[in-house]
Amino acid sequence: MKKITKVCLTGGPCAGKTTALVRILEHFTSLGYKVFTLPEIPTMMSTAGMNYLTTNPNLFYEGEKATLKLQLEIEDHFTRMAETCEKPVIIVCDRGTMDISAYMSPVMWQALMDETATNTVKLRDARYDAVLHLVSAANGAEQFYTTSNNQQRTEGIELARELDNKVIAAWTGHPHLRVIGNTEKFDTKLHHVLTEISKVLGAPAPIESERKYIVEVTGEIPGYIESEITQTYLLADPGSEVRLRKRGWQGSYEYFQTAKKQVSETEMIETERHITPHQYYMLMQQVDPERRPIKKIRKNFVWEGQYFELDTYIEPAIGLNILEIEGVTDHASIHFPPFLKILEDITGNTDYYNYTLAKK
């Protein structure tokens, strides 16, 4: 059976998902993939007459339950179809399971989880290989925000910003969540989408620019998702590095293999794949004896529309706090949270690469 990769394309209102779906279909079909693009279930429900703004709580709950069940069923049906394909398959979901939770109270969401015999870990972390959140034009590209291209869209710009943040929060904690912000050119945003999917597929793609800082935590971090990470390096060819990552959240674990190869002084190629626990433990037989495991606690959080990763090292470099912001360009403005004190900009400083820190 050929490999099946499932991607959730989500985002706030007027984020560019429709255009991105077309670009994904065209680009990866031309590379030999069979691409399924699944429709947005809430829009289908709205077109059929469901009013998500109803004041009838029972109707709202039943509507959201139907939305979740349809989302799961259509994804599962297309997965079974994908299993019959001779080509490798990409299933791209226009929104996913956790988008539903962004429109519900935590109490109602938990009730829905109990009734459908599932949980957030299964719906968020284990169901999709990657989650790409396209930031709404209401956040940073207000001049392009419009409701004219979707008859089911009625929210104003302030509500659009609020929904955008709620959707990011709903997916925060997924091991491959990427928040793709607005840039001066929309084509840059679309290129970022294609690059992230290429990484998940294992197709070589240049690493996006990122910024890293040593920080001191001076206050409480609001709304963070905490996970445990163990990173182990394997034997690799010169100029390359291969690592395994075990990531745990609330007793559930996911496993990944990442390979990096230096192709020039300024460019490195990175590929990443989701692996099974059995594959993880088999690959552990190839551990590099000259490097120690990296163990750290990661806190993922959103601040003023930007997605941050804060790693606190358990071993080695006990107590070191490194803040990372991915996908930012040189001219991007970073809004640092007030509860973090920036001690040093270590962007590009190889002394603080995990690969270096792991050296015995």
VENVENRA-V349474 format. One record per helix or strand of 2 or more residues. SS is the DSSP state (helix for helix, strand for strand). FROM is the first residue (numbers start at 0). TO is the last residue. If there is no record, write none. Layout:
# VENVENRA-V349474
<<SS,FROM,TO> <SS,FROM,TO>>
This chain:
# VENVENRA-V349474
<<strand,3,10> <helix,16,29> <strand,33,37> <helix,40,46> <helix,56,81> <strand,88,93> <helix,96,102> <helix,105,114> <helix,119,124> <strand,129,133> <helix,141,143> <helix,156,170> <strand,176,179> <helix,185,200> <strand,204,205> <strand,209,216> <strand,224,233> <strand,239,248> <strand,251,261> <strand,267,274> <helix,276,285> <strand,293,302> <strand,305,314> <strand,320,325> <strand,339,344> <helix,349,351> <helix,353,356>>
